[in-house]
């Protein structure tokens, strides 16, 4: 390949940048995101800050963002087909920012006691987590977007403060982006990179015309939206770029090697989530030659990457096979696979047409979204089932698992209610707290109406509430039923006393409970998991009617713990499944680690497919497979069967690590010896060496240990 | 209802035949290979095992090896449980959706043919339900037994530890006369066959043994491949749990293994080494 040397150098540089991030900042339990460090000497103070060091308000966000972009260091690499990298995240420059709890300029202390009681991740003040429609930006360019905003402002009465403010802030945002593009273009020119300079000078105002320009435009939007508030949702990349690719190719401007190199640089630039393959509105598959080139570019990348292949009846076997081969041969934990049938049939149950369901695609860790149409708070709002169980467990002097379940269900109902109230509060105030200045630009509605996406500007409001710790709680009920009620080896009092002391003086009780039947390995375990999931789903859906809003609200249940299994576990004491206090909760919809002696992936595939809430959001299967000594062709055939079967059984999304158990154990002991080891932590990929010891342990423990 | 002694059922195996498989391990074996991975299966009936690291010292067993029924913590266990064929089929059926890429069920052991009625009942049921079935077998039984099970198999996986009868007897406790007769019978059987040899240094990793083995395998018209497996000390924990002394074995050196692989390849046999195509 003509670009081999450049690709090698770019990959090497990426590793150096990753190592430098680790050296300067320590562990990072998140996606790599593709960002790079600013120069060590770089200092910046935002112009608008509240007395507490945070900031909020529509105009303030616009002003601060523009200032940050105007001062953002430029990034030009002569090996790269694209320029620009992001170095800061404005949303995290607020004092007291925490990943699970954002600063919020409005008092919701009235909700905090219940949120704390049930360890709810409320999502109040959380941003992004819905998807832009890049087609809007690719058509208009930054100049076109600016004109659109200015026209809208001119048409808006001065008395309408909300809409005027939003338009002014959007102008600031675009001007900030244009400034960074211009300064970067000038730097490229200074370095003698005439073509890059020319492309970027054009992109300050004009929409892209060529594939390279389109990739650069997408990269700029990604950079800007990351700097603004992390964002991260990409789009259907093989459809977005297809016209540019085909035009360039027909005109003889590029060949496939050029296209692969541009795509490589786009994927290297940022780890945004892209989907390839899958049906269009009418159900016709969208795979094209470009889909294969995207996969080819991803294989050259050998870094963190979040591409999902949508599996449906019309997906060409070749793309499916290439995706599976990529996972098996490269062991870089991508691509992921989503299951069209269950996603679509679930989403239409919310009253939407199938055509719309097909447009709702995989653009985040666990989430599906309608690009440019939907505000959804995906992966932001979580109910920790284990904490809810603990409240019921401590409050109820148990006479039976049925009585305990009734108490659990009552508290779960309260937890869902307070979660709904939190969403309502967020929807009422988020536009003033933190408008979605970047994502608004690529949405249908916010600019046209002058209303932020969080405040009625979007077309649809399908809001996600995810349950976490399903297996932990299902296993607790199962263990009590087995050991206390069926076998009568223990009493409820025995177990209660043991959990109160974290099994300190009761190792036998702990062992007995830990060795009980579980979700994934027994009918009773499965029954408890199904019951919890079904009750939770019904409660979530019913709660929608209690959320006052200018547009219809749909609440969609899912099961997902993100990488919060450690954090959510820390708040929960010992459980009747033998879990010690503070240990991580179970992962998403997965059965507990070690749920079977043989660690059977087939049992896992089947179990997770059976607990899908079924309304268009996911309960992803997090699958770690060690194919041992199977050759790649055999392993690929087995993996394809696992994927097909999971989706045939009703599965929605698969995040897969093909692991070498020995290698990952060695890497856990000496992470820095494996600087290029990539793992899919949950929905996202990360450099193993950059994870904290807790997270490394989490990944290692999940590795399926096969029986002899 | 036919019942049998089942030591384990492993779902979702990638390593016991083609595709994704459910492996049913049955009690009983007629060989006594000192390096055996599953020595608890030697006896025709279940035997007690004791894993001291799992023992919490509760005293329920009174220190008696036989009181496995009293242990709740998995420290004292029986090597197998009695199950009906239907109960085993219930587990097999769970993995059925995964059999599409050439997978199925594998009956292993021990020697699955040591429980002929139980095995046959399971094989018949698998055939009735169109579930592909294989056996992992030592072939150490009269030819009639082989003829009985063959019609129900989609794959046969046979071990051949040593080609020389006397050496076979010294290493496994029995001569290989029946085994070799069965290999001869397999020459005319239209069934895919996989033959495996666990390579143990100083026991069967010499040129002569492999050359003789090649001679036995060459006439097999339906041989899918011959597989060499380096010895791994997987059975040691179980040997200790049985209260026996664990003999020490070694895997052959990489160089030795490469040399033997060359011999097999030069003879024109399709070869796998440690489950990888060579």
Interface residues (C-beta under 8 A of the other chain):
Chain A: X489 X507 X508 X511 X512 X515 X596 X598 X600 X601 X602 X603 X605 X606 X627 X628 X629 X630 X631 X634 X635 X637 X638 X640 X641 X642 X644 X645 X648 X649 X706 X707 X708
Chain B: X8 X10 X11 X12 X13 X14 X15 X19 X20 X37 X56 X58 X72 X73 X74 X94 X95 X97 X98 X100 X101 X102 X103 X234 X274 X275 X276 X277
